[in-house]
Amino acid sequence: PHADQLLVLALTLMVQVVLPGGLIVMELGSDVQLCPCSADVHVKVATLVLTCYLLSTAADAAGRVAGMGWLASVHRPGSWSLVLGVWAVCASIVLTVATTFWIFLKDPSVRDLLLNCVALNFIVEVDVSMVNLLHLMSPQRLMRDLRRLKTFSEMWPASPERKACAEFMRLPLGLRWHHRPLVMFCGAAKVMMTIIIATSPVLNAVCI
C-alpha cells in the first residue's frame, strides 16, 4: 500500500476506534447512573428520534461489513486491509452506540441531544469520507479506481469467483463456516450489528 493509503487507514482507526473507545474508558469512573429513567416525555421522544437518525448511517456501515468479507475472500492480495476494515467498522458501530448512550445520559436535554447526535454521526462514515478525501487529493487515483470497478463489474458475471460464491451459497450452514469462515463471520457480524442498531433507540429512550 502507498503512504497516503496507510495515512488514511491510521486516521480512520483513530477516529472510529481509538477516540470513542478512549472517551468511554475516561468516563467509566464517573458517577452517572446507568438507567435513571428520569427524563421528561418530550426528551425521551427526542432521544428515540435522534438515535434512529444517528444509527441510520450505522445501518449502511453494517451492510458494508458483509461486502468487505466477500471481497476479502475472493481477492487474496491485500485482503488484510479489508479484514482490518471489517473489524474497524464493527468496532465503530458498537462504540458509537455505547458513546451515544453514555453522552445522552450525561446531557439529557433536547439541545444537548441534538448537538451530540450531530457530532457523533460522522464516526461510522469516516472510512468513506477519508477515501473521498484521498480521491479529491489525487484525481488520477480516482480515475484508476473507477477503471478497476468497471473492469470488476464486467468480469464478475462470468468469473470463476462468482461461480464459487454461488456454489458456496448452496452449501449447508455448517460447511459454509468450514469453506469461507471470513464470509460467515462477516455475515454474523452484520446480523449482530443490525440487532444492536435496532434495539439501541428504544434502550436509549427508556433509560434516559
Accessible surface in RSA format (square Angstrom, percent):
REM  Atomic radii and reference values for relative SASA: ProtOr
REM  Chains: A
REM  Algorithm: Lee & Richards
REM  Probe-radius: 1.40
REM  Slices: 20
REM RES _ NUM      All-atoms   Total-Side   Main-Chain    Non-polar    All polar
REM                ABS   REL    ABS   REL    ABS   REL    ABS   REL    ABS   REL
RES PRO A   1   111.58  81.3  58.51  53.3  53.07 192.9  71.37  58.9  40.21 249.9
RES HIS A   2   102.94  56.3  97.62  67.9   5.31  13.6  60.61  62.5  42.33  49.3
RES ALA A   3    83.20  76.5  68.95 106.4  14.25  32.4  71.69 101.0  11.51  30.5
RES ASP A   4    41.58  29.1  35.48  35.3   6.11  14.4  26.77  63.0  14.81  14.8
RES GLN A   5    61.40  34.3  55.13  40.3   6.27  14.9  16.56  35.2  44.84  34.0
RES LEU A   6    83.59  46.6  79.54  56.9   4.05  10.2  79.94  56.1   3.65   9.8
RES LEU A   7   106.08  59.1 101.35  72.5   4.73  11.9 105.50  74.1   0.58   1.6
RES VAL A   8    20.80  13.7  20.80  18.8   0.00   0.0  20.80  18.1   0.00   0.0
RES LEU A   9    41.68  23.2  38.99  27.9   2.69   6.8  41.51  29.2   0.17   0.5
RES ALA A  10    56.66  52.1  46.31  71.5  10.35  23.5  51.99  73.2   4.67  12.4
RES LEU A  11    72.55  40.4  72.43  51.8   0.12   0.3  72.55  51.0   0.00   0.0
RES THR A  12     8.63   6.1   8.63   8.7   0.00   0.0   7.30   9.8   1.33   2.0
RES LEU A  13    47.79  26.6  47.79  34.2   0.00   0.0  47.79  33.6   0.00   0.0
RES MET A  14    91.64  47.5  90.62  60.0   1.02   2.4  83.24  70.8   8.40  11.1
RES VAL A  15    25.97  17.1  25.36  23.0   0.61   1.5  25.36  22.0   0.61   1.7
RES GLN A  16     0.40   0.2   0.40   0.3   0.00   0.0   0.00   0.0   0.40   0.3
RES VAL A  17    44.24  29.1  43.29  39.2   0.95   2.3  43.29  37.6   0.95   2.6
RES VAL A  18    81.22  53.4  73.58  66.6   7.63  18.4  79.11  68.7   2.11   5.7
RES LEU A  19   103.39  57.6  95.53  68.3   7.87  19.8  97.54  68.5   5.85  15.7
RES PRO A  20     5.41   3.9   1.46   1.3   3.95  14.4   5.19   4.3   0.22   1.4
RES GLY A  21    16.00  19.7   0.00   N/A  16.00  19.7  15.64  42.9   0.35   0.8
RES GLY A  22    30.08  37.1   0.00   N/A  30.08  37.1  27.93  76.7   2.15   4.8
RES LEU A  23    55.98  31.2  55.38  39.6   0.60   1.5  55.42  38.9   0.56   1.5
RES ILE A  24    34.43  19.6  33.18  24.7   1.25   3.0  33.97  24.5   0.47   1.3
RES VAL A  25   101.57  66.8  92.79  84.0   8.78  21.2  92.79  80.6   8.78  23.8
RES MET A  26   146.95  76.1 114.65  75.9  32.31  76.9  80.36  68.3  66.59  88.2
RES GLU A  27    33.49  19.2  33.11  25.1   0.37   0.9   3.10   6.0  30.38  24.8
RES LEU A  28   117.45  65.4  95.01  68.0  22.44  56.4  95.03  66.7  22.41  60.3
RES GLY A  29    79.44  98.0   0.00   N/A  79.44  98.0  43.68 119.9  35.76  80.1
RES SER A  30    44.16  37.3  18.59  24.8  25.56  58.9  29.13  62.0  15.03  21.1
RES ASP A  31   145.40 101.8 111.15 110.6  34.24  81.0  50.99 120.0  94.41  94.2
RES VAL A  32    37.44  24.6  21.01  19.0  16.43  39.6  26.27  22.8  11.17  30.3
RES GLN A  33   121.59  68.0 108.67  79.4  12.92  30.8  44.58  94.9  77.01  58.4
RES LEU A  34   107.94  60.1 104.69  74.9   3.25   8.2 104.69  73.5   3.25   8.7
RES CYS A  35    56.12  42.5  41.88  46.7  14.24  33.5  26.08  66.1  30.04  32.4
RES PRO A  36    45.41  33.1  25.02  22.8  20.39  74.1  26.06  21.5  19.35 120.2
RES CYS A  37    67.73  51.2  44.98  50.2  22.75  53.5  23.72  60.1  44.01  47.5
RES SER A  38    90.24  76.3  57.34  76.5  32.90  75.8  43.84  93.4  46.39  65.0
RES ALA A  39    21.54  19.8   1.11   1.7  20.43  46.5  10.70  15.1  10.84  28.7
RES ASP A  40    89.36  62.6  82.01  81.6   7.35  17.4  16.99  40.0  72.37  72.2
RES VAL A  41   117.76  77.5 115.15 104.2   2.61   6.3 115.15 100.1   2.61   7.1
RES HIS A  42   111.25  60.8 101.51  70.6   9.74  24.9  74.68  77.0  36.57  42.6
RES VAL A  43     9.53   6.3   9.53   8.6   0.00   0.0   9.53   8.3   0.00   0.0
RES LYS A  44    48.53  23.7  48.09  29.5   0.44   1.0  47.21  42.5   1.32   1.4
RES VAL A  45    82.71  54.4  81.21  73.5   1.49   3.6  82.70  71.9   0.00   0.0
RES ALA A  46    18.27  16.8  12.23  18.9   6.04  13.7  17.99  25.3   0.28   0.7
RES THR A  47     0.00   0.0   0.00   0.0   0.00   0.0   0.00   0.0   0.00   0.0
RES LEU A  48    68.12  37.9  68.12  48.7   0.00   0.0  68.12  47.8   0.00   0.0
RES VAL A  49    89.86  59.1  86.17  78.0   3.68   8.9  88.62  77.0   1.24   3.4
RES LEU A  50    23.34  13.0  23.34  16.7   0.00   0.0  23.34  16.4   0.00   0.0
RES THR A  51     0.25   0.2   0.25   0.3   0.00   0.0   0.25   0.3   0.00   0.0
RES CYS A  52    63.93  48.4  53.86  60.1  10.07  23.7  27.23  69.0  36.70  39.6
RES TYR A  53   106.35  49.7  98.30  55.9   8.06  21.0  80.57  60.5  25.79  31.8
RES LEU A  54     1.95   1.1   1.08   0.8   0.87   2.2   1.08   0.8   0.87   2.3
RES LEU A  55     2.99   1.7   2.51   1.8   0.48   1.2   2.89   2.0   0.10   0.3
RES SER A  56    65.36  55.2  48.17  64.3  17.19  39.6  44.90  95.6  20.47  28.7
RES THR A  57    30.87  22.0  27.39  27.8   3.48   8.3  30.72  41.3   0.15   0.2
RES ALA A  58     0.44   0.4   0.44   0.7   0.00   0.0   0.44   0.6   0.00   0.0
RES ALA A  59    52.84  48.6  41.28  63.7  11.56  26.3  43.08  60.7   9.77  25.9
RES ASP A  60    86.51  60.6  75.54  75.2  10.97  25.9  28.58  67.3  57.93  57.8
RES ALA A  61     0.00   0.0   0.00   0.0   0.00   0.0   0.00   0.0   0.00   0.0
RES ALA A  62     2.49   2.3   2.49   3.8   0.00   0.0   2.49   3.5   0.00   0.0
RES GLY A  63    32.04  39.5   0.00   N/A  32.04  39.5  21.20  58.2  10.84  24.3
RES ARG A  64    54.46  22.9  46.99  24.0   7.47  17.8  50.94  69.6   3.53   2.1
RES VAL A  65     0.00   0.0   0.00   0.0   0.00   0.0   0.00   0.0   0.00   0.0
RES ALA A  66    23.10  21.2  21.62  33.4   1.48   3.4  22.30  31.4   0.80   2.1
RES GLY A  67    33.65  41.5   0.00   N/A  33.65  41.5  32.15  88.2   1.50   3.4
RES MET A  68    29.22  15.1  28.46  18.8   0.76   1.8  11.69   9.9  17.53  23.2
RES GLY A  69     0.03   0.0   0.00   N/A   0.03   0.0   0.03   0.1   0.00   0.0
RES TRP A  70    68.00  27.3  67.99  32.9   0.01   0.0  45.40  24.2  22.59  36.7
RES LEU A  71    75.15  41.9  75.04  53.7   0.10   0.3  75.15  52.8   0.00   0.0
RES ALA A  72     0.55   0.5   0.11   0.2   0.43   1.0   0.11   0.2   0.43   1.1
RES SER A  73     9.73   8.2   3.73   5.0   6.00  13.8   4.24   9.0   5.49   7.7
RES VAL A  74    32.86  21.6   8.40   7.6  24.46  58.9  13.18  11.4  19.69  53.4
RES HIS A  75    97.47  53.3  96.04  66.8   1.43   3.6  58.87  60.7  38.60  44.9
RES ARG A  76   169.89  71.3 158.96  81.0  10.93  26.0  65.90  90.1 103.98  63.0
RES PRO A  77    99.37  72.4  84.92  77.4  14.45  52.5  97.09  80.2   2.28  14.2
RES GLY A  78    41.35  51.0   0.00   N/A  41.35  51.0  24.34  66.8  17.01  38.1
RES SER A  79    21.32  18.0  20.57  27.5   0.75   1.7   0.65   1.4  20.67  29.0
RES TRP A  80   123.77  49.7 114.76  55.5   9.01  21.2 104.63  55.8  19.14  31.0
RES SER A  81    47.28  39.9  40.92  54.6   6.36  14.7  24.25  51.6  23.03  32.3
RES LEU A  82    37.54  20.9  36.69  26.2   0.86   2.1  37.54  26.4   0.00   0.0
RES VAL A  83    46.49  30.6  46.48  42.1   0.00   0.0  46.49  40.4   0.00   0.0
RES LEU A  84    58.92  32.8  56.96  40.8   1.96   4.9  58.59  41.1   0.33   0.9
RES GLY A  85    15.48  19.1   0.00   N/A  15.48  19.1  15.48  42.5   0.00   0.0
RES VAL A  86     0.67   0.4   0.67   0.6   0.00   0.0   0.67   0.6   0.00   0.0
RES TRP A  87   145.45  58.4 143.34  69.4   2.11   4.9 128.71  68.6  16.74  27.2
RES ALA A  88     7.13   6.6   4.29   6.6   2.84   6.5   6.91   9.7   0.22   0.6
RES VAL A  89     1.77   1.2   1.77   1.6   0.00   0.0   1.77   1.5   0.00   0.0
RES CYS A  90    14.24  10.8  14.08  15.7   0.16   0.4  13.14  33.3   1.10   1.2
RES ALA A  91    32.10  29.5  24.22  37.4   7.88  17.9  31.51  44.4   0.59   1.6
RES SER A  92     0.00   0.0   0.00   0.0   0.00   0.0   0.00   0.0   0.00   0.0
RES ILE A  93     0.06   0.0   0.00   0.0   0.06   0.1   0.00   0.0   0.06   0.2
RES VAL A  94    63.14  41.6  62.30  56.4   0.84   2.0  62.37  54.2   0.78   2.1
RES LEU A  95    33.90  18.9  33.90  24.3   0.00   0.0  33.90  23.8   0.00   0.0
RES THR A  96     0.78   0.6   0.78   0.8   0.00   0.0   0.78   1.1   0.00   0.0
RES VAL A  97    19.43  12.8  19.21  17.4   0.22   0.5  19.43  16.9   0.00   0.0
RES ALA A  98    39.04  35.9  30.36  46.9   8.67  19.7  36.59  51.5   2.45   6.5
RES THR A  99     1.07   0.8   0.95   1.0   0.12   0.3   1.07   1.4   0.00   0.0
RES THR A 100     0.74   0.5   0.74   0.7   0.00   0.0   0.74   1.0   0.00   0.0
RES PHE A 101    36.87  18.4  36.78  22.8   0.09   0.2  36.78  22.3   0.09   0.3
RES TRP A 102    32.13  12.9  32.13  15.6   0.00   0.0  32.13  17.1   0.00   0.0
RES ILE A 103    28.99  16.5  28.85  21.5   0.14   0.3  28.99  20.9   0.00   0.0
RES PHE A 104     2.20   1.1   2.20   1.4   0.00   0.0   2.20   1.3   0.00   0.0
RES LEU A 105    14.54   8.1   1.74   1.2  12.80  32.2   1.84   1.3  12.70  34.2
RES LYS A 106    89.55  43.7  63.49  39.0  26.07  62.1  37.86  34.1  51.70  55.1
RES ASP A 107    55.22  38.7  51.95  51.7   3.27   7.7   4.97  11.7  50.25  50.1
RES PRO A 108    67.05  48.9  53.78  49.0  13.27  48.2  53.96  44.5  13.09  81.4
RES SER A 109    45.43  38.4  43.40  57.9   2.03   4.7  42.39  90.3   3.03   4.2
RES VAL A 110    63.69  41.9  60.66  54.9   3.03   7.3  60.66  52.7   3.03   8.2
RES ARG A 111   169.49  71.2 161.03  82.1   8.45  20.1  71.31  97.5  98.18  59.5
RES ASP A 112    41.43  29.0  40.74  40.5   0.69   1.6   3.37   7.9  38.06  38.0
RES LEU A 113     0.00   0.0   0.00   0.0   0.00   0.0   0.00   0.0   0.00   0.0
RES LEU A 114    89.93  50.1  89.93  64.3   0.00   0.0  89.93  63.2   0.00   0.0
RES LEU A 115    98.66  54.9  93.39  66.8   5.28  13.3  93.82  65.9   4.84  13.0
RES ASN A 116    30.48  21.0  29.87  28.9   0.62   1.5   0.69   1.7  29.79  28.8
RES CYS A 117     0.11   0.1   0.11   0.1   0.00   0.0   0.11   0.3   0.00   0.0
RES VAL A 118    88.72  58.4  81.31  73.6   7.42  17.9  81.31  70.6   7.42  20.1
RES ALA A 119    57.81  53.2  45.62  70.4  12.20  27.7  55.90  78.7   1.92   5.1
RES LEU A 120    13.46   7.5  13.21   9.4   0.25   0.6  13.21   9.3   0.25   0.7
RES ASN A 121    30.42  21.0  29.20  28.2   1.22   2.9   2.79   6.7  27.63  26.7
RES PHE A 122   110.79  55.4 105.58  65.4   5.21  13.6 110.03  66.7   0.76   2.2
RES ILE A 123    10.17   5.8  10.17   7.6   0.00   0.0  10.17   7.3   0.00   0.0
RES VAL A 124     1.67   1.1   1.67   1.5   0.00   0.0   1.67   1.5   0.00   0.0
RES GLU A 125    37.84  21.7  37.81  28.6   0.03   0.1  25.21  48.8  12.63  10.3
RES VAL A 126     7.49   4.9   6.74   6.1   0.76   1.8   7.49   6.5   0.00   0.0
RES ASP A 127    29.91  21.0  28.57  28.4   1.35   3.2  19.86  46.7  10.06  10.0
RES VAL A 128    56.92  37.5  53.96  48.8   2.97   7.1  56.91  49.4   0.02   0.0
RES SER A 129    64.47  54.5  57.43  76.6   7.04  16.2  32.89  70.0  31.58  44.2
RES MET A 130    32.79  17.0  32.55  21.5   0.23   0.6  29.91  25.4   2.87   3.8
RES VAL A 131    66.72  43.9  66.72  60.4   0.00   0.0  66.72  58.0   0.00   0.0
RES ASN A 132    87.86  60.6  81.43  78.7   6.43  15.5  26.18  63.0  61.68  59.6
RES LEU A 133    83.25  46.4  79.30  56.7   3.95   9.9  82.67  58.1   0.58   1.6
RES LEU A 134    14.65   8.2  14.25  10.2   0.40   1.0  14.65  10.3   0.00   0.0
RES HIS A 135    29.95  16.4  28.07  19.5   1.87   4.8  21.91  22.6   8.04   9.4
RES LEU A 136   142.99  79.6 123.13  88.1  19.86  49.9 129.56  91.0  13.43  36.1
RES MET A 137   134.07  69.4  98.01  64.9  36.05  85.8  93.28  79.3  40.79  54.0
RES SER A 138    28.07  23.7  26.84  35.8   1.23   2.8  16.04  34.2  12.04  16.9
RES PRO A 139    79.12  57.7  78.56  71.6   0.56   2.0  79.04  65.3   0.07   0.5
RES GLN A 140   134.59  75.3 127.58  93.2   7.01  16.7  66.59 141.7  68.00  51.6
RES ARG A 141    30.65  12.9  26.34  13.4   4.31  10.3   7.91  10.8  22.74  13.8
RES LEU A 142    63.57  35.4  63.57  45.5   0.00   0.0  63.57  44.6   0.00   0.0
RES MET A 143   101.29  52.5 101.29  67.0   0.00   0.0  81.37  69.2  19.93  26.4
RES ARG A 144    60.09  25.2  59.92  30.5   0.18   0.4  36.89  50.4  23.21  14.1
RES ASP A 145    31.34  22.0  30.61  30.5   0.73   1.7  14.59  34.3  16.76  16.7
RES LEU A 146    86.25  48.0  81.48  58.3   4.77  12.0  81.85  57.5   4.40  11.9
RES ARG A 147   141.04  59.2 137.78  70.2   3.26   7.8  70.36  96.2  70.68  42.8
RES ARG A 148   146.58  61.5 138.99  70.9   7.59  18.1  54.58  74.6  92.00  55.8
RES LEU A 149   115.40  64.3 111.92  80.1   3.48   8.8 112.51  79.0   2.89   7.8
RES LYS A 150   128.28  62.6 122.33  75.1   5.95  14.2  97.29  87.6  30.99  33.0
RES THR A 151    66.95  47.6  66.74  67.7   0.21   0.5  41.42  55.6  25.54  38.6
RES PHE A 152    90.41  45.2  84.93  52.6   5.48  14.3  89.95  54.5   0.46   1.3
RES SER A 153    68.89  58.2  52.37  69.9  16.53  38.1  45.68  97.3  23.21  32.5
RES GLU A 154   108.05  62.0  80.07  60.6  27.98  66.6  44.29  85.7  63.76  52.1
RES MET A 155   124.97  64.7 116.49  77.1   8.48  20.2 104.02  88.4  20.94  27.7
RES TRP A 156    70.31  28.2  68.11  33.0   2.20   5.2  52.36  27.9  17.95  29.1
RES PRO A 157    85.02  62.0  69.00  62.9  16.02  58.2  69.25  57.2  15.77  98.0
RES ALA A 158    99.00  91.0  63.17  97.5  35.83  81.5  73.75 103.9  25.24  66.9
RES SER A 159    18.55  15.7  10.65  14.2   7.91  18.2  14.80  31.5   3.76   5.3
RES PRO A 160   101.81  74.2  92.53  84.4   9.28  33.7  97.85  80.8   3.96  24.6
RES GLU A 161    71.50  41.0  68.84  52.1   2.66   6.3  23.47  45.4  48.03  39.2
RES ARG A 162   113.40  47.6 112.98  57.6   0.42   1.0   9.33  12.7 104.07  63.1
RES LYS A 163   136.38  66.5 131.24  80.5   5.13  12.2  78.53  70.7  57.84  61.6
RES ALA A 164    36.98  34.0  31.55  48.7   5.43  12.4  33.47  47.1   3.51   9.3
RES CYS A 165    12.63   9.6  12.48  13.9   0.16   0.4  11.87  30.1   0.76   0.8
RES ALA A 166    38.45  35.4  29.01  44.8   9.45  21.5  36.63  51.6   1.83   4.8
RES GLU A 167    79.26  45.5  76.62  58.0   2.64   6.3  24.58  47.6  54.68  44.6
RES PHE A 168     7.71   3.9   5.63   3.5   2.08   5.4   7.24   4.4   0.47   1.3
RES MET A 169    98.90  51.2  89.19  59.0   9.72  23.1  85.03  72.3  13.87  18.4
RES ARG A 170   175.71  73.8 142.51  72.6  33.20  79.0  76.58 104.7  99.14  60.1
RES LEU A 171    49.90  27.8  45.84  32.8   4.06  10.2  46.10  32.4   3.80  10.2
RES PRO A 172    84.78  61.8  72.43  66.0  12.34  44.9  84.49  69.8   0.29   1.8
RES LEU A 173   114.71  63.9 106.78  76.4   7.93  19.9 106.97  75.1   7.74  20.8
RES GLY A 174    56.05  69.1   0.00   N/A  56.05  69.1  41.06 112.7  14.98  33.6
RES LEU A 175    84.42  47.0  83.79  59.9   0.63   1.6  83.79  58.8   0.63   1.7
RES ARG A 176    52.31  22.0  52.31  26.7   0.00   0.0   0.63   0.9  51.68  31.3
RES TRP A 177   110.69  44.4 104.35  50.5   6.35  14.9  91.40  48.7  19.30  31.3
RES HIS A 178   142.80  78.0 118.76  82.5  24.04  61.5  73.90  76.2  68.90  80.2
RES HIS A 179   107.35  58.7  80.37  55.9  26.98  69.0  50.16  51.7  57.19  66.5
RES ARG A 180    41.07  17.2  37.21  19.0   3.86   9.2  12.28  16.8  28.79  17.4
RES PRO A 181    76.84  56.0  75.87  69.2   0.96   3.5  76.17  62.9   0.67   4.1
RES LEU A 182    45.41  25.3  40.76  29.2   4.65  11.7  44.87  31.5   0.54   1.4
RES VAL A 183    10.90   7.2   8.29   7.5   2.60   6.3   8.45   7.3   2.45   6.6
RES MET A 184    25.70  13.3  23.66  15.7   2.04   4.9  17.04  14.5   8.66  11.5
RES PHE A 185    69.30  34.7  69.30  42.9   0.00   0.0  69.30  42.0   0.00   0.0
RES CYS A 186     0.46   0.3   0.46   0.5   0.00   0.0   0.46   1.2   0.00   0.0
RES GLY A 187    27.83  34.3   0.00   N/A  27.83  34.3  26.76  73.4   1.07   2.4
RES ALA A 188    42.88  39.4  33.63  51.9   9.25  21.1  40.36  56.8   2.52   6.7
RES ALA A 189    10.75   9.9   4.86   7.5   5.89  13.4  10.27  14.5   0.49   1.3
RES LYS A 190    82.49  40.2  82.49  50.6   0.00   0.0  35.20  31.7  47.29  50.4
RES VAL A 191    88.22  58.1  86.07  77.9   2.15   5.2  88.22  76.7   0.00   0.0
RES MET A 192   103.97  53.8 103.97  68.8   0.00   0.0  79.37  67.5  24.60  32.6
RES MET A 193    14.88   7.7  14.88   9.8   0.00   0.0  14.88  12.6   0.00   0.0
RES THR A 194    70.67  50.3  69.38  70.3   1.29   3.1  61.02  82.0   9.65  14.6
RES ILE A 195    90.53  51.5  87.82  65.4   2.71   6.5  90.53  65.2   0.00   0.0
RES ILE A 196    43.98  25.0  42.19  31.4   1.80   4.3  43.39  31.2   0.60   1.6
RES ILE A 197    19.90  11.3  18.68  13.9   1.21   2.9  18.68  13.5   1.21   3.3
RES ALA A 198    68.21  62.7  43.15  66.6  25.06  57.0  52.90  74.5  15.31  40.6
RES THR A 199    77.25  54.9  73.45  74.5   3.80   9.1  61.64  82.8  15.61  23.6
RES SER A 200     3.81   3.2   1.95   2.6   1.86   4.3   2.56   5.5   1.25   1.7
RES PRO A 201     9.32   6.8   9.32   8.5   0.00   0.0   9.32   7.7   0.00   0.0
RES VAL A 202    88.11  58.0  87.49  79.2   0.62   1.5  88.11  76.6   0.00   0.0
RES LEU A 203    96.52  53.8  92.85  66.4   3.67   9.2  96.10  67.5   0.42   1.1
RES ASN A 204     2.89   2.0   1.50   1.4   1.39   3.4   1.59   3.8   1.30   1.3
RES ALA A 205    12.10  11.1  11.58  17.9   0.51   1.2  11.79  16.6   0.30   0.8
RES VAL A 206    85.17  56.0  79.97  72.4   5.20  12.5  83.87  72.9   1.30   3.5
RES CYS A 207    10.19   7.7  10.19  11.4   0.00   0.0   0.00   0.0  10.19  11.0
RES ILE A 208     4.68   2.7   2.79   2.1   1.88   4.5   4.67   3.4   0.00   0.0
END  Absolute sums over single chains surface
CHAIN  1 A    11939.5      10418.8       1520.7       8770.7       3168.8
END  Absolute sums over all chains
TOTAL         11939.5      10418.8       1520.7       8770.7       3168.8
